[in-house]
Amino acid sequence: MPGATLAADLWISEYLTPHDVWQHGIARILAHRQTPFQDLTIVESGAYGNALVLDGKWQTCTGDEFLYHEPLVHVPCVLHGKPRRVLIAGGADGGTAREALKWNCVEEVVVADIDGDAVAACREWLPEIHQGAFEDPRVRLEIGDAYEIIARSSGWDVIIADLTDPIEEGPAYKLFTREFFQLCKQALAPGGVFINQAGSMSPPLLSLLARTVKTIESVFQHTCVIQANVPTYGSPWGLAVASQQPINTQPAPVATDALLSSETTGVFRMFDGQTMLGLLQCPKYVRDRIAVETTIYSLDHPPKFFGRS
C-alpha cells in the first residue's frame, strides 16, 4: 500500500465472511487461556490499545469501545427516562456496567455472565474499560447462565444483552432465540426497554441481523435498530431495541440533552441528543431486509455462524 508502514509482525485474522478477512496488528499477547466456555486472549494492539478476543473474534478494545458501549446503554436508558434497575446479560469487560452507573437514578446493576474467567481477565487486564465498575456498591456480579438468571427475575427497567456472537458452539447462541426474548419481556417492568447486539450491518452478513430482529419482533410490540460504528469490528454494527411501549425514533435533541443533564453524570465521549436522533435512523437497506425476513430463531433452530439458516 503506497505510503503505509507496517509496524506489527503478529496479526490476528478474523474471518468476517468466508471470503473476507479483517486483520489486527498485535504488539503483544498479554494473556491467553481456555476457559470452560471459550478461548480467551487479551492482546496489545498498536493502534487501538488493549483488546479482548473470544473464540478468535474481536470483542472490545480500549481505543474505540465507547463507540459501542455508549449507544448500547444510553439509548434504552433515554427511552425509559428514569431507569432504576438494569440487568446486563454478558458484559464481562465491565464497559456496559460503567455506562449504566452514569445514570444517577440507577440503584441496581446486575452483570450476569457465564464465564467467571473472562470477567477476572478483564478486571485484571482491561481497567481502562471497566474503570472500577465492579467495585461500585450498586453493581452485583452473578456468574452463571444469563438465560436462567433472567428466567427467575423480574422488575427490570432496562435489560441489555451485551453478548458474544451467536456461534452455535459458543456460550451465547441460545440468547438470540425467541425463548430468551420471551423471558426478557417477562422480566421487564412496565415501561421497560430491551436492547441486544444483533450483528453486522454489512450487506453480506445482514441475514443474521435480520433474523435476530425478526425474532425479537415476534415477541415485542415495538422494535427498532440503531447503528454502532466501531472501527475495530470491521463493519457497522446493529443493536436491536425493543419495548411493549411505542419507541420514539424522532426524539428532540434538546429534550434528550435536558434528560442527560438532569439524570446522569454528563460524562460522554460520543453520546448526546443529536447523536441519539441520528442513531435511531436505521438505513433503508436494513429496514427492507428485515421486512422480507421470515426466519424466527428458536432453541430448536438457533443462529449459526455467517448467518447460515
C-alpha positions as CSV (number, residue, x, y, z in Angstrom):
1,M,0.0,0.0,0.0
2,P,1.6,3.3,-1.0
3,G,2.7,5.4,1.9
4,A,1.9,2.7,4.5
5,T,4.4,1.4,7.0
6,L,3.6,-1.9,8.8
7,A,4.5,-1.9,12.4
8,A,3.4,-5.3,13.5
9,D,4.8,-8.8,13.0
10,L,2.0,-10.6,14.7
11,W,-1.6,-10.4,13.3
12,I,-5.0,-11.6,14.3
13,S,-7.1,-12.6,11.3
14,E,-10.8,-12.6,11.8
15,Y,-13.0,-14.1,9.2
16,L,-15.9,-11.7,8.7
17,T,-17.4,-13.9,5.9
18,P,-16.0,-17.0,4.1
19,H,-14.4,-14.5,1.6
20,D,-13.3,-11.6,3.8
21,V,-10.7,-11.3,6.5
22,W,-10.2,-8.4,8.9
23,Q,-6.7,-8.2,10.5
24,H,-5.4,-6.5,13.6
25,G,-1.7,-5.9,14.2
26,I,-0.7,-7.1,17.6
27,A,2.3,-5.9,19.6
28,R,2.0,-8.4,22.5
29,I,-0.2,-11.2,23.8
30,L,-0.9,-10.2,27.4
31,A,-3.0,-13.2,28.5
32,H,-4.4,-16.4,27.0
33,R,-6.4,-19.2,28.4
34,Q,-9.0,-21.8,27.5
35,T,-11.9,-21.1,29.9
36,P,-14.6,-23.7,30.4
37,F,-16.7,-21.9,27.8
38,Q,-14.4,-20.2,25.2
39,D,-10.9,-19.5,24.0
40,L,-9.8,-16.1,25.6
41,T,-7.0,-13.9,24.5
42,I,-6.1,-10.3,25.7
43,V,-3.7,-8.5,23.3
44,E,-2.0,-5.2,23.0
45,S,-2.7,-3.8,19.6
46,G,-0.7,-1.0,18.1
47,A,-3.4,1.4,17.0
48,Y,-6.4,0.7,19.4
49,G,-4.9,-0.3,22.8
50,N,-5.6,-3.5,24.6
51,A,-8.3,-5.8,23.3
52,L,-10.4,-8.8,24.3
53,V,-10.6,-11.7,21.8
54,L,-13.0,-14.6,22.3
55,D,-13.1,-17.7,20.1
56,G,-11.0,-15.8,17.6
57,K,-13.4,-12.9,17.3
58,W,-12.6,-9.3,18.4
59,Q,-14.9,-8.3,21.2
60,T,-13.8,-4.9,22.6
61,C,-10.7,-2.7,23.0
62,T,-9.7,0.3,24.9
63,G,-9.4,2.5,21.8
64,D,-12.9,2.5,20.5
65,E,-15.1,0.6,23.0
66,F,-17.0,3.8,23.8
67,L,-18.5,3.8,20.3
68,Y,-20.2,0.6,21.2
69,H,-20.9,0.9,25.0
70,E,-22.4,4.4,25.0
71,P,-25.2,3.7,22.4
72,L,-25.8,0.2,23.9
73,V,-26.6,1.7,27.3
74,H,-27.8,5.2,26.8
75,V,-30.3,4.7,24.0
76,P,-32.5,2.3,26.1
77,C,-32.0,4.4,29.2
78,V,-33.1,7.6,27.5
79,L,-36.1,5.8,26.0
80,H,-37.0,4.6,29.5
81,G,-36.4,8.0,31.0
82,K,-35.5,7.1,34.6
83,P,-34.1,3.6,34.9
84,R,-33.5,2.3,38.5
85,R,-32.7,-1.4,37.8
86,V,-30.5,-2.5,34.9
87,L,-29.7,-6.1,34.1
88,I,-26.8,-6.9,31.8
89,A,-26.6,-10.3,30.1
90,G,-22.9,-10.8,29.3
91,G,-20.8,-7.7,29.8
92,A,-17.7,-9.4,31.2
93,D,-15.5,-6.4,30.3
94,G,-17.4,-4.1,32.6
95,G,-17.9,-1.3,30.0
96,T,-21.7,-1.7,29.9
97,A,-21.9,-1.5,33.7
98,R,-19.6,1.5,33.7
99,E,-22.0,3.4,31.4
100,A,-25.1,2.3,33.3
101,L,-23.6,3.8,36.5
102,K,-23.5,7.2,34.9
103,W,-27.3,7.4,35.5
104,N,-27.8,8.9,38.9
105,C,-31.2,7.3,39.1
106,V,-29.8,3.8,38.8
107,E,-29.9,1.9,42.1
108,E,-29.0,-1.6,41.0
109,V,-27.0,-3.1,38.1
110,V,-26.6,-6.9,37.8
111,V,-24.0,-8.3,35.4
112,A,-24.9,-11.8,34.6
113,D,-22.0,-13.5,32.7
114,I,-21.5,-17.3,32.4
115,D,-17.7,-17.1,32.3
116,G,-16.0,-16.1,35.5
117,D,-12.6,-16.5,34.0
118,A,-13.4,-13.9,31.3
119,V,-14.6,-11.4,34.0
120,A,-11.5,-12.0,36.0
121,A,-9.2,-11.5,33.0
122,C,-11.0,-8.3,32.0
123,R,-10.8,-6.9,35.5
124,E,-7.1,-7.5,35.5
125,W,-6.1,-6.5,32.0
126,L,-8.7,-4.0,30.9
127,P,-9.1,-1.5,33.7
128,E,-9.5,1.4,31.1
129,I,-12.8,-0.2,30.1
130,H,-14.4,-1.2,33.4
131,Q,-12.9,1.8,35.4
132,G,-13.7,0.0,38.6
133,A,-17.4,-0.5,37.8
134,F,-17.4,-3.9,39.5
135,E,-16.4,-2.3,42.8
136,D,-19.4,0.1,42.8
137,P,-21.9,-0.9,45.6
138,R,-24.7,-0.7,43.1
139,V,-23.2,-3.5,41.0
140,R,-23.8,-7.2,41.6
141,L,-21.9,-9.7,39.6
142,E,-23.6,-13.1,39.0
143,I,-21.5,-15.8,37.4
144,G,-24.0,-18.0,35.7
145,D,-26.2,-18.6,32.7
146,A,-28.0,-15.3,31.9
147,Y,-30.8,-17.4,30.4
148,E,-31.5,-19.0,33.8
149,I,-30.9,-15.8,35.7
150,I,-33.4,-13.8,33.7
151,A,-35.9,-16.6,33.8
152,R,-36.1,-16.3,37.6
153,S,-36.0,-12.5,37.8
154,S,-38.4,-9.6,37.2
155,G,-38.9,-5.9,37.6
156,W,-36.0,-4.6,35.4
157,D,-36.3,-1.2,33.8
158,V,-33.6,-2.0,31.2
159,I,-32.2,-5.3,30.1
160,I,-29.1,-5.2,28.0
161,A,-27.9,-8.3,26.1
162,D,-24.1,-7.5,25.7
163,L,-23.1,-10.8,24.1
164,T,-20.6,-12.6,22.1
165,D,-21.6,-13.5,18.5
166,P,-24.2,-16.3,18.4
167,I,-21.7,-19.0,17.2
168,E,-23.6,-22.3,17.6
169,E,-20.7,-23.9,19.6
170,G,-20.3,-20.8,21.8
171,P,-22.0,-19.9,25.1
172,A,-24.3,-17.2,23.7
173,Y,-26.3,-18.8,20.9
174,K,-29.4,-19.5,22.9
175,L,-29.6,-15.9,24.0
176,F,-30.6,-15.0,20.4
177,T,-33.7,-17.2,20.4
178,R,-37.4,-16.5,20.8
179,E,-37.5,-18.3,24.1
180,F,-34.8,-16.0,25.5
181,F,-36.5,-12.8,24.2
182,Q,-39.8,-14.0,25.8
183,L,-38.0,-14.4,29.1
184,C,-36.7,-10.8,28.8
185,K,-40.1,-9.4,28.1
186,Q,-41.5,-11.2,31.1
187,A,-38.6,-9.9,33.3
188,L,-39.1,-6.2,32.3
189,A,-41.1,-3.9,34.5
190,P,-43.9,-1.9,32.8
191,G,-42.3,0.6,30.5
192,G,-39.1,-1.4,30.4
193,V,-36.7,-1.4,27.4
194,F,-34.6,-4.3,26.0
195,I,-31.6,-4.0,23.7
196,N,-29.2,-6.5,22.3
197,Q,-26.3,-6.6,19.9
198,A,-27.8,-8.1,16.8
199,G,-25.0,-8.5,14.4
200,S,-23.2,-6.8,11.5
201,M,-24.9,-4.4,9.1
202,S,-22.6,-5.3,6.4
203,P,-24.7,-6.5,3.4
204,P,-23.1,-10.0,3.1
205,L,-23.8,-10.6,6.8
206,L,-27.2,-9.0,7.1
207,S,-29.2,-12.3,7.4
208,L,-28.1,-12.8,11.0
209,L,-29.2,-9.3,12.0
210,A,-32.5,-9.5,10.1
211,R,-33.4,-12.9,11.6
212,T,-32.5,-11.7,15.1
213,V,-34.6,-8.6,14.7
214,K,-37.5,-10.6,13.2
215,T,-37.3,-12.9,16.2
216,I,-37.5,-10.0,18.6
217,E,-40.4,-8.6,16.6
218,S,-42.2,-11.9,17.2
219,V,-42.1,-11.2,20.9
220,F,-42.2,-7.4,21.5
221,Q,-44.8,-5.0,20.2
222,H,-42.3,-2.3,19.1
223,T,-38.7,-2.7,17.8
224,C,-36.1,-0.6,16.0
225,V,-32.5,-0.9,15.0
226,I,-29.7,1.5,15.9
227,Q,-26.2,1.5,14.4
228,A,-22.9,1.5,16.3
229,N,-19.9,2.3,14.1
230,V,-16.9,0.7,15.8
231,P,-13.8,0.7,13.6
232,T,-12.2,-2.4,15.0
233,Y,-15.3,-4.5,14.3
234,G,-14.7,-4.1,10.5
235,S,-18.3,-3.2,9.7
236,P,-21.2,-1.1,11.2
237,W,-22.9,-3.0,14.0
238,G,-26.7,-3.2,14.6
239,L,-28.3,-3.0,18.0
240,A,-31.9,-4.1,18.3
241,V,-34.1,-2.1,20.7
242,A,-37.5,-3.4,21.8
243,S,-40.3,-2.5,24.2
244,Q,-44.0,-3.0,24.7
245,Q,-44.3,0.8,24.6
246,P,-44.0,2.8,21.4
247,I,-40.4,3.9,20.6
248,N,-39.9,7.5,19.6
249,T,-37.5,7.4,16.7
250,Q,-37.6,11.2,16.3
251,P,-36.7,12.5,19.8
252,A,-35.9,16.2,20.1
253,P,-32.2,16.6,20.8
254,V,-32.8,19.4,23.2
255,A,-35.1,17.2,25.3
256,T,-32.6,14.3,25.3
257,D,-29.8,16.7,26.4
258,A,-32.0,18.0,29.2
259,L,-32.7,14.5,30.4
260,L,-29.0,13.6,30.3
261,S,-28.2,16.8,32.2
262,S,-30.7,16.1,35.0
263,E,-30.3,12.3,35.3
264,T,-26.6,11.5,34.5
265,T,-23.1,12.5,35.3
266,G,-22.9,14.0,31.9
267,V,-19.6,12.3,31.0
268,F,-19.9,11.1,27.4
269,R,-17.5,10.9,24.5
270,M,-19.9,10.3,21.6
271,F,-23.4,10.4,23.0
272,D,-25.8,13.4,23.3
273,G,-29.2,14.4,22.0
274,Q,-28.1,14.9,18.4
275,T,-26.3,11.6,18.4
276,M,-29.4,9.8,19.8
277,L,-31.5,11.2,17.0
278,G,-29.0,10.0,14.4
279,L,-28.6,6.5,15.9
280,L,-32.4,5.9,15.6
281,Q,-32.4,6.4,11.8
282,C,-32.0,2.9,10.5
283,P,-30.8,2.7,6.9
284,K,-33.3,1.7,4.2
285,Y,-31.4,-1.4,3.0
286,V,-31.5,-2.8,6.6
287,R,-35.2,-2.0,7.0
288,D,-36.0,-3.5,3.7
289,R,-34.1,-6.7,4.5
290,I,-35.8,-7.1,7.9
291,A,-39.2,-6.6,6.3
292,V,-38.9,-9.6,4.0
293,E,-37.3,-11.9,6.6
294,T,-39.3,-14.9,7.8
295,T,-36.9,-16.9,9.9
296,I,-37.5,-17.0,13.6
297,Y,-34.7,-18.3,15.8
298,S,-35.6,-20.8,18.5
299,L,-33.8,-23.3,20.7
300,D,-34.6,-25.9,18.0
301,H,-33.5,-23.6,15.2
302,P,-30.7,-21.4,16.6
303,P,-28.5,-19.0,14.6
304,K,-25.3,-20.2,13.0
305,F,-22.1,-18.5,12.1
306,F,-22.1,-16.4,8.9
307,G,-25.9,-16.3,9.1
308,R,-26.5,-19.6,7.6
309,S,-30.0,-20.9,8.0
